[in-house]
Amino acid sequence: MDIFFKNFITQRKSMLMMINKLSVKQLNEIPEGFNNNIIWNIAHLTVTQQLLCYKLSGNKIKVSDNWVSSYMKGTKPDAFVKEEEILKIKEEFISTITETQEDYHKGLFTKYKAYTTSVGVELISIDIALNFLIFHEGIHLGSIMALKRFIKE
């Protein structure tokens, strides 16, 4: 699993490099025809990972309840995200995967409450959930790439 986590972290760092030069305004922009923005997608990926890994295994999530209510599935941006919060989102985007790797090796994810995703994937273990997250992140990477093409310079 170490190579899995290494690749997961590399993937997330690549996403951050892709958006690194965007302004706070650009990260918050919702182009016509879209219902979310780039920073929402990044925070959503962090929250989803926490819910699918920690909550479904009966462990305490490592992000705030406010983040969950703002960025979980079914939400959309409801406020302008300021620079300080964006920095925190970017930091948590990487650190939550590093923490998950450590907790995985500690055996923290022995129990798992089965959950069927909106695309019909049945998650019955932490390993299946982690593999599903790569698929989920790919969907949102596509969204981020599309948003980036449509935001104003």
C-alpha positions in Angstrom: 0.0 0.0 0.0 2.9 2.4 0.3 3.1 2.8 -3.4 -0.6 3.5 -3.5 -0.3 6.3 -0.9 2.8 7.6 -2.7 0.9 7.9 -5.9 -2.1 9.4 -4.2 0.0 12.1 -2.6 1.8 12.7 -6.0 -1.6 13.0 -7.7 -2.8 15.6 -5.2 0.4 17.6 -5.4 0.0 17.6 -9.2 -3.5 19.0 -8.8 -2.2 21.8 -6.5 0.6 22.6 -9.0 -2.1 22.9 -11.7 -3.9 25.6 -9.7 -1.0 27.2 -8.0 -0.9 30.4 -10.0 -4.6 31.1 -9.8 -5.8 34.0 -7.7 -8.2 33.8 -4.9 -10.8 35.3 -7.2 -10.1 32.7 -9.9 -10.3 29.8 -7.4 -13.7 31.1 -6.3 -15.1 31.8 -9.7 -18.1 29.8 -10.9 -18.2 30.1 -14.7 -21.5 30.2 -16.5 -22.8 26.6 -16.9 -21.0 25.3 -13.8 -22.4 24.9 -10.3 -19.1 24.9 -8.3 -15.6 26.3 -8.4 -12.0 25.0 -8.2 -11.5 25.5 -4.5 -14.8 23.8 -3.8 -13.6 20.8 -5.7 -10.3 20.6 -3.8 -12.1 20.9 -0.4 -14.8 18.4 -1.6 -12.1 15.8 -2.3 -10.6 16.2 1.1 -14.0 15.9 2.9 -15.0 12.9 0.8 -11.8 11.1 1.6 -12.3 11.7 5.3 -15.9 10.5 5.2 -15.2 7.4 3.2 -12.1 6.4 5.1 -12.6 7.6 8.7 -16.3 8.0 9.2 -17.3 4.7 7.6 -14.6 2.9 9.6 -16.0 4.3 12.8 -13.1 6.7 13.4 -13.1 10.5 14.0 -12.6 12.6 10.9 -9.8 15.0 10.9 -11.5 18.0 9.3 -14.1 20.3 10.8 -17.8 19.7 10.8 -18.1 23.0 9.1 -16.0 21.7 6.2 -18.2 18.6 6.0 -21.4 20.6 5.8 -19.9 23.0 3.2 -18.1 20.5 0.9 -19.8 17.1 1.2 -21.6 15.5 -1.7 -24.7 17.5 -2.7 -23.3 20.9 -1.6 -22.2 23.8 -3.7 -20.3 26.9 -3.0 -22.3 29.2 -0.7 -19.6 31.8 0.2 -16.4 33.4 -1.1 -13.5 31.4 0.3 -10.8 33.8 1.6 -7.1 33.4 1.1 -6.4 32.1 4.7 -9.0 29.4 4.2 -7.7 28.5 0.8 -4.2 28.0 2.3 -5.7 25.7 4.9 -7.6 23.7 2.3 -4.5 23.3 0.2 -2.5 22.1 3.3 -5.2 19.7 4.4 -5.4 18.3 0.8 -2.0 16.8 1.3 -1.8 16.2 5.1 -5.0 14.2 5.3 -3.5 11.6 2.9 -0.3 11.4 4.8 -2.2 11.0 8.1 -4.4 8.3 6.4 -1.3 6.4 5.4 0.0 6.5 9.0 -3.3 5.4 10.4 -3.6 2.7 7.8 -0.3 1.2 8.9 -1.4 1.5 12.6 -4.4 -0.7 11.7 -7.0 2.0 12.4 -9.4 0.9 9.7 -10.2 -2.7 10.8 -14.0 -2.1 10.8 -15.9 -0.7 7.8 -19.6 0.1 7.4 -20.6 -0.9 3.8 -21.7 2.0 1.6 -22.8 2.2 -2.0 -21.7 5.3 -3.9 -23.8 7.3 -6.2 -22.2 5.6 -9.2 -23.1 2.1 -7.8 -19.7 1.1 -6.4 -20.1 -0.9 -3.1 -17.5 0.0 -0.6 -17.1 -2.8 1.9 -13.5 -2.2 3.2 -10.9 0.5 3.5 -8.9 -0.9 0.6 -11.9 -0.7 -1.8 -12.7 2.8 -0.5 -9.2 4.0 -1.1 -9.2 2.6 -4.7 -12.6 4.2 -5.3 -11.2 7.5 -4.2 -8.7 7.5 -7.1 -11.7 7.2 -9.5 -13.5 9.9 -7.7 -10.5 12.2 -7.7 -10.2 11.7 -11.5 -13.8 12.9 -12.0 -13.0 16.1 -10.1 -9.7 16.5 -11.8 -11.7 16.7 -15.0 -14.0 19.3 -13.5 -11.0 21.4 -12.3 -9.5 21.2 -15.7 -12.7 22.3 -17.3 -13.2 25.1 -14.8 -9.7 26.3 -15.3 -10.4 26.7 -19.1 -13.4 28.9 -18.4 -12.3 31.2 -15.6 -11.4 34.8 -16.4 -7.7 35.7 -16.5 
